[in-house]
Each structure stands twice: as C-alpha cells, then as structure tokens.
Amino acid sequence: MKFFLKTTNLSLLLLALTTLASCTCGDREERQAAARERQGMILANTVEVVQESEGARLYREKTCNTCHGQNGIKPLLPSYPVIAQQGEQYALQQMLDIKSGARSAGQSAAMKPIVQDVTDEEFAILATFIATELGQGKAIGGGNPDENSPGGKLFKSKTCVACHGKDGKTPILKAYPKIAGHGAEYAKLQMLDIKHGKRDNSKAVLGMKGIMHLVSEEEIALLADYIASLPR
C-alpha cells in the first residue's frame, strides 16, 4: 500500500514537471515570436531611415527644422521666412550670404553661427532639397488672393509683378525669390530692410531699393498682407 502511494506520488510529480515543461516551452515560443516581431519593426524603421534623402538628413541634422518647421511652411517665428519650394539658386545664395555675413539684417544674423560648419557642397544639397522636396504637395500661403484688394492693386502698380511674376512665384530670374506664401510679418520686414538700406546683399536687392523708395510704410503693410495670401 505504501509502495502504491509512493508510485502514485511519483507519477503525479512527473506529470506536473511535464506540464510545467510544456508551459515553459510555450512561453518560450511566445517570447521568441514577440522578439521576431520587434526585430521586424526595427528592420522596417531602419529601412525608412536608409531611404531618407541626403537633403532631408541635412535639413534635420543641421537643425533647419527647428526654426523653419518640419515642412518649411510653419516657421518658429512670424519674422522667419517660409522656405519650402523656394527657388534653388536663390536659396543657395541666401545661405552662402548669411554664412559670409553679406546678409546680416534682421533674423538672418541669428542663423550665421548655425551655418558656420555647413560646407558649400552641403549648402547645394540643402538648396536642391528646399526647392524640390521640402513641403512638396502641401498648401503654402493663404491661397485666397484678391487682385482688387488694396494690396493686390499695389502689387501691380508698384511693379512687383515685373520681377516676381503676377503670381509671386514665377520670378523673371532664378536669382530672384519666390515671394508668394511668405508670412506677412516676414515680407514686411524684408521690404522695410531693403527700403532703409539694411539689406543689400545683391544687385537685385539694390535695384529693388529704388522701387521701395517710392512705397510708403503703410503701403508696404498692405503689400505684405497680399503676398501672404498668394499660394506657392
């Protein structure tokens, strides 16, 4: 009788150990499956990083997105420019001028220390990225311009259309900026700086100074509002 009890107890113990081992194997398989899933997610994210363009990487690593926004459309401050889809040649020249100190008026002075370690080659890559990728497919600017508004009439009568195009985004020369879509505050500050000689980093800017001399500060404010309404 005692032998039967011992045998039964031993059988129960073996059954329990077998069940425990089975559970342990099941848990192990679940953990392995979860690990494989996590590894797949990591690999997927890695592929995404690898597919990032060189321009996008530089835009992020050089902290351009901090001031100009992830898509180059919503800058940190209204006195900063909307740079998404800006002309490549113009964008490149402005970055070079800020680095050299040729352009130092307004908020551009704050950008100078940031671009000191950016090479000319990196500037070129960034300019291409700004012109072709940044903000692509997204709405830029107010998008509801009224040509018969006071600002719209001034845009024509003050000959802004001659250099920047009637839509503000088709300048006659690649060295001229697309002004459509800039925030009103930034557009106003640039016109005032040019008018008062604070910004003089190109022949085009110097030529514009003669035109802005005939534009009052009240008219500049109206022009800035109209420029902000033009979609880029």
C-alpha positions in Angstrom: 0.0 0.0 0.0 2.8 2.4 0.9 4.6 1.4 -2.4 1.4 2.2 -4.4 1.2 5.6 -2.8 4.8 6.4 -3.5 4.4 5.3 -7.1 1.3 7.4 -7.5 3.0 10.4 -5.9 6.0 10.0 -8.2 3.7 9.8 -11.3 1.9 12.9 -10.2 5.3 14.7 -9.8 6.4 13.6 -13.3 3.1 14.7 -14.8 3.5 18.1 -13.1 7.0 18.5 -14.3 5.9 17.5 -17.9 3.1 20.1 -17.8 5.5 22.7 -16.5 8.0 22.0 -19.2 5.2 22.2 -21.8 4.1 25.6 -20.4 7.7 26.8 -20.4 8.2 25.8 -24.0 5.0 27.5 -24.9 6.1 30.7 -23.1 9.5 30.5 -24.8 7.8 30.2 -28.2 5.7 33.3 -27.4 8.7 35.3 -26.3 10.6 34.2 -29.4 7.6 35.3 -31.6 7.4 38.6 -29.9 11.2 39.1 -30.3 10.9 38.3 -34.0 8.1 40.9 -34.3 10.1 43.5 -32.6 13.1 42.8 -34.8 10.9 43.1 -37.9 9.7 46.5 -36.6 13.3 47.6 -36.0 14.3 46.5 -39.5 11.4 48.3 -41.0 12.3 51.5 -39.3 15.9 51.0 -40.4 14.8 50.8 -44.0 12.9 54.0 -43.6 16.0 55.8 -42.3 18.1 54.5 -45.1 15.5 55.8 -47.7 15.8 59.3 -46.3 17.3 61.6 -48.8 20.6 63.4 -48.2 18.9 66.7 -48.2 16.3 65.6 -45.7 19.0 64.3 -43.4 21.0 67.5 -43.6 17.8 69.6 -43.0 17.3 67.6 -39.8 20.9 67.3 -38.6 21.7 71.0 -39.3 18.6 71.9 -37.2 17.0 73.8 -40.1 13.6 72.3 -39.0 14.0 74.0 -35.6 13.4 77.5 -37.0 11.7 76.8 -40.3 9.5 73.9 -39.4 9.4 70.2 -40.4 8.0 71.0 -43.8 9.5 74.5 -44.2 6.0 76.0 -44.1 5.4 77.0 -40.5 8.4 78.8 -39.1 9.1 79.2 -35.4 8.5 82.9 -35.5 6.5 85.1 -37.9 9.7 87.0 -38.7 11.3 83.9 -40.2 10.8 83.0 -43.9 8.7 80.2 -45.4 11.4 78.4 -47.3 9.5 75.4 -48.7 9.6 75.2 -52.5 11.8 78.4 -52.7 13.9 78.7 -55.9 17.1 76.6 -55.7 19.5 79.3 -56.9 18.1 81.9 -54.6 18.0 79.6 -51.6 21.6 78.7 -52.2 22.8 82.3 -52.5 21.0 83.3 -49.3 22.6 80.6 -47.2 26.0 81.5 -48.6 25.4 85.2 -48.0 24.4 84.5 -44.4 27.5 82.4 -43.8 29.8 85.1 -45.3 28.0 87.9 -43.5 26.9 89.6 -46.7 23.3 89.2 -45.5 23.0 90.1 -41.8 19.9 92.1 -41.4 17.0 91.0 -39.1 16.8 87.4 -38.0 19.4 86.3 -40.6 22.1 87.2 -38.0 20.8 84.5 -35.7 21.4 81.9 -38.4 25.0 82.8 -39.0 26.5 80.7 -36.2 24.3 77.8 -37.2 25.7 77.6 -40.8 29.3 78.1 -40.0 30.0 74.3 -40.1 28.0 73.8 -43.3 30.1 73.2 -46.4 29.4 74.6 -49.8 28.5 71.1 -51.0 26.0 70.7 -48.2 24.5 74.1 -49.0 24.0 72.9 -52.6 22.3 69.7 -51.4 20.1 71.7 -49.0 19.1 74.2 -51.7 18.0 71.3 -54.0 16.1 69.7 -51.2 14.4 73.0 -50.3 13.4 73.7 -53.9 12.2 70.2 -54.9 11.3 68.1 -51.8 10.5 70.4 -48.8 6.8 71.0 -48.4 6.0 69.3 -51.7 2.3 68.6 -52.2 1.3 70.8 -49.2 -0.5 74.1 -49.2 1.8 77.1 -48.9 0.4 80.5 -48.3 -3.1 81.8 -47.7 -4.4 80.7 -51.0 -7.1 83.3 -51.3 -5.6 86.4 -53.1 -7.8 89.3 -54.2 -6.2 91.2 -57.0 -8.7 94.0 -56.5 -7.7 94.5 -52.8 -5.5 97.5 -51.9 -2.5 95.2 -51.7 -3.4 93.4 -54.9 -3.6 96.8 -56.8 -0.3 97.9 -55.2 1.4 94.6 -56.3 0.7 95.6 -59.9 1.1 99.4 -59.7 4.4 99.2 -57.8 5.7 96.8 -60.5 6.2 93.8 -58.1 4.9 91.7 -60.9 7.7 92.7 -63.2 10.4 90.8 -61.2 8.4 88.3 -59.1 5.6 87.4 -61.6 1.9 88.2 -61.3 1.5 85.1 -59.0 4.6 86.0 -56.9 6.2 82.6 -57.6 7.5 82.9 -61.1 10.4 85.4 -60.9 12.0 86.5 -64.2 15.4 85.4 -63.0 16.4 82.3 -60.9 18.4 84.6 -58.6 15.1 86.4 -57.6 13.0 84.9 -54.8 9.5 83.4 -54.9 7.8 85.8 -52.5 4.3 84.1 -52.6 3.4 82.3 -49.4 5.7 84.3 -47.1 4.2 85.3 -43.8 3.1 89.0 -43.8 5.5 89.8 -40.9 8.5 88.5 -42.8 7.5 90.1 -46.1 7.0 93.4 -44.4 10.4 93.3 -42.6 12.3 92.4 -45.8 10.7 95.3 -47.7 11.4 97.7 -44.9 15.1 96.5 -44.6 15.5 97.0 -48.3 13.9 100.4 -48.3 16.1 101.6 -45.4 19.3 100.0 -46.8 19.7 97.4 -44.0 19.7 94.6 -46.6 21.9 95.0 -49.6 23.4 91.5 -50.3 22.8 91.5 -54.1 22.4 93.7 -57.1 18.7 92.7 -57.3 18.2 93.9 -53.8 20.0 97.2 -54.5 17.8 97.6 -57.6 14.7 97.0 -55.5 15.7 99.7 -53.1 15.0 102.3 -55.7 11.5 100.9 -56.1 10.8 100.7 -52.4 11.8 104.3 -52.0 8.5 105.1 -53.7 6.5 102.8 -51.4 5.2 104.1 -48.1 5.3 102.0 -44.9 1.5 101.9 -45.0 1.6 100.5 -48.5 4.3 98.0 -47.5 2.0 96.6 -44.9 -0.8 96.2 -47.5 1.6 94.6 -49.9 2.8 92.2 -47.2 -0.8 91.0 -46.5 -1.4 90.4 -50.2 1.9 88.5 -50.6 0.9 86.3 -47.6 -2.3 85.4 -49.4 -0.6 84.2 -52.6 -0.2 80.4 -52.7 3.2 79.0 -53.5 
